[in-house]
Amino acid sequence: MTEKTGWFSRVFARPKNVRPNEIKQAGISGSSGFVALHNVLGAGWTNASYEALSRQGFMRNAVVHRCVRMISEAAGSVPWLAYEGDQELLDDPLAGLINQPNPFQSRGDFVEAICGHLLLSGNAYIERVGHGENAFGQLYTLRPDYISCKLDDYGWPEAYVYQTGAKTRHIAMDEVDGPQSLLHLKLFNPLDDVNGFAPLQAGLMALDTHNAAAEWNKALLDNAARPSGALVYAPGDGSNLTPEQYEQLKRELEDGYSGPNNAGKPLLLEGGLDWKAMGLSPKDMDFIEAKNAASRDIALAFGVPPMLLGIPGDNTYANYQEAHRAFFRLTVLPLLQRVKSAMSGWMQQSRSPAFHLELDLDQVESLRPERDALWTRLEAASFLSEDEKRMAVGYSPMGEEQRE
């Protein structure tokens, strides 16, 4: 007998001078050997805090990471315009502030951070830095988990508390000499009047399922020749293992049959041993489809067509271009319009009600087919004047001097 085929014989060699009562005192009892049992545990879910969602989702899950980046980067790519009534502002300080909110961020980085906070937290905070006529000197985004809201006697926010480490700063909401110092953007939350609800929280079960499937797959690769199961020892003479034999059996299994390098090595059983499988195979679990289903649920929570993520099984749109256009119309633009409207109303406090921000959708490549179709229809509309056609596509009417 070779060394590999004889280790079970050495492990299960009948110990000499060991009485049955001594085996029972050692902690291994019973007349039919031993078997490992698994307890059925409840599912464990990730905490819904901003830090937990960021770490388990954006920083650990490829689907969440891609969804957040697709939405926030697409939103950051859309140019902004500033208007005073119908007049576009080109050299205005507020127009320049949109393109360069602070020395560290461009417009794209700034909008991307705002949308990322909304998607992962449901909240986004923008703080202005400046005084007097230059109230909007610079704009900065603040981490949502660093901020808490202080309510007045009527339940309305009266101040925000910004805490980083041991430093605490109070930001009042009732500014006397200018606009409010802090703009709070939030997504609808049916159970909270102050804080928003993150889309990722709606897909939290799918996120944990997807991560658990990846962890299980990695563990299976690291432990390829050791599936869930039990070795049952039931010799004909009714004897039991001594503690020394039990520990040696565990050690021999871990050293000789565990790990990816030992994958596929046959397990030789002798001496009354039998292997009882106690886990489901990847085929039984429908492993690939379970991951794809979880991926589709995550994409659904964010509003990203699964086709754009390369997830099979949900080709709702006829082609990639149609899916991308729907992604912009149904997901990116509503979120961006929310941010734009809130910032317009905020900045009006330092200017006039006529001041407003607009999105330059003519520069969005994904919406070009819709824009071309609109221009074709307007060109054929002979019953409309030139000014009416210009107003239909978002341009101001031409003056008499321009017509001449």
Secondary structure, DSSP 4 states (H G I P E B T S, - for coil): --TTTTHHHHHT---TT--HHHHHHTT---SS---------PPP----SHHHHIIIIITT-HHHHHHHHHHHHHHHTS-EEEEETTEEESS-HHHHHHH-SBTTB-HHHHHHHHHHHHHHHSEEEEEEEEETTEEEEEEEEE-GGGEEEEE-TTS-EEEEEEEETTEEEEEES--SSSS-SEEEEE---TT-SSS---HHHHTHHHHHHHHHHHHHHHHHHHTTT--SEEEEE--TT-----HHHHHHHHHHHHHHH-SGGGTT------TTEEEEE-S--HHHHTHHHHHHHHHHHHHHHHT--HHHHT-TT---SSSHHHHHHHHIIIIIHHHHHHHHHHHHHHHGGGS-TTEEEEE-GGG-GGGHHHHHHHHHHHHH-TTS-HHHHHHHTTPPPPPHHHH-
